[in-house]
Amino acid sequence: MNRHECNAICLGGPCHGLLTHIDQDIGVLDVPVPHHTPDELRACARYRITRERVRYCDRPTSYIALHWADPCDCSAP
């Protein structure tokens, strides 16, 4: 995903600093945790959408802050 298409940033947890795109205003999202190796199991972390906005890298608009809620297991069967 192009960094300029992103409108949210994860704060805290295993995805801290990850930029992503969201289309909803409220709720909790499962964000895929980045892999360090190709054979690593898939995992997700739960992030809560907030009203907080964060400036990042001199971008003219701010990102929606996603705060880490708690880990979940999204492993593929």
C-alpha positions as CSV (number, residue, x, y, z in Angstrom):
1,M,0.0,0.0,0.0
2,N,1.3,3.5,-0.9
3,R,2.1,5.4,2.3
4,H,0.0,8.4,1.0
5,E,-3.1,6.2,0.8
6,C,-2.8,5.5,4.6
7,N,-5.0,7.5,7.0
8,A,-4.3,5.8,10.3
9,I,-1.3,4.8,12.4
10,C,-1.0,2.1,15.1
11,L,0.2,3.2,18.5
12,G,1.6,0.6,20.9
13,G,1.7,-3.1,20.6
14,P,3.3,-5.3,18.0
15,C,2.3,-3.0,15.1
16,H,3.5,0.3,16.6
17,G,4.2,2.8,13.9
18,L,2.5,0.8,11.2
19,L,0.6,3.0,8.7
20,T,-2.7,1.6,7.4
21,H,-6.0,2.6,5.7
22,I,-9.3,2.4,7.5
23,D,-12.8,3.2,6.3
24,Q,-14.7,3.3,9.6
25,D,-15.0,5.8,12.4
26,I,-15.5,3.7,15.5
27,G,-14.8,0.2,16.6
28,V,-11.9,-2.3,17.0
29,L,-9.8,-3.6,14.1
30,D,-7.7,-6.7,13.7
31,V,-4.4,-5.4,12.2
32,P,-2.1,-8.0,10.6
33,V,1.3,-8.1,12.5
34,P,4.2,-7.6,10.0
35,H,6.2,-10.8,9.4
36,H,9.9,-11.0,10.1
37,T,10.4,-14.3,8.2
38,P,8.2,-16.0,5.5
39,D,7.6,-19.0,7.6
40,E,6.3,-17.0,10.6
41,L,2.7,-17.8,11.6
42,R,0.2,-15.2,10.8
43,A,-1.0,-13.1,13.7
44,C,-3.1,-10.0,14.3
45,A,-3.3,-7.4,17.0
46,R,-6.5,-5.6,18.0
47,Y,-6.4,-1.8,17.7
48,R,-9.1,0.6,18.9
49,I,-10.1,3.5,16.6
50,T,-9.9,6.8,18.5
51,R,-10.8,10.4,17.8
52,E,-7.1,11.3,18.4
53,R,-5.1,12.6,15.4
54,V,-1.3,12.3,15.0
55,R,0.9,14.4,12.7
56,Y,3.6,12.3,11.0
57,C,6.5,12.9,8.5
58,D,5.4,16.5,7.6
59,R,2.2,15.2,6.0
60,P,-0.4,18.0,5.5
61,T,-3.2,16.0,7.1
62,S,-3.0,14.0,10.3
63,Y,-3.4,10.2,10.8
64,I,-6.2,8.6,12.9
65,A,-4.6,7.1,16.0
66,L,-5.3,3.4,16.5
67,H,-4.5,2.4,20.1
68,W,-3.5,-1.2,20.9
69,A,-6.4,-2.9,22.6
70,D,-5.1,-6.5,23.2
71,P,-3.6,-9.3,21.1
72,C,-5.8,-11.9,19.3
73,D,-5.0,-15.1,17.5
74,C,-5.8,-14.8,13.8
75,S,-3.8,-17.8,12.7
76,A,-4.9,-19.5,9.5
77,P,-6.0,-23.1,10.1
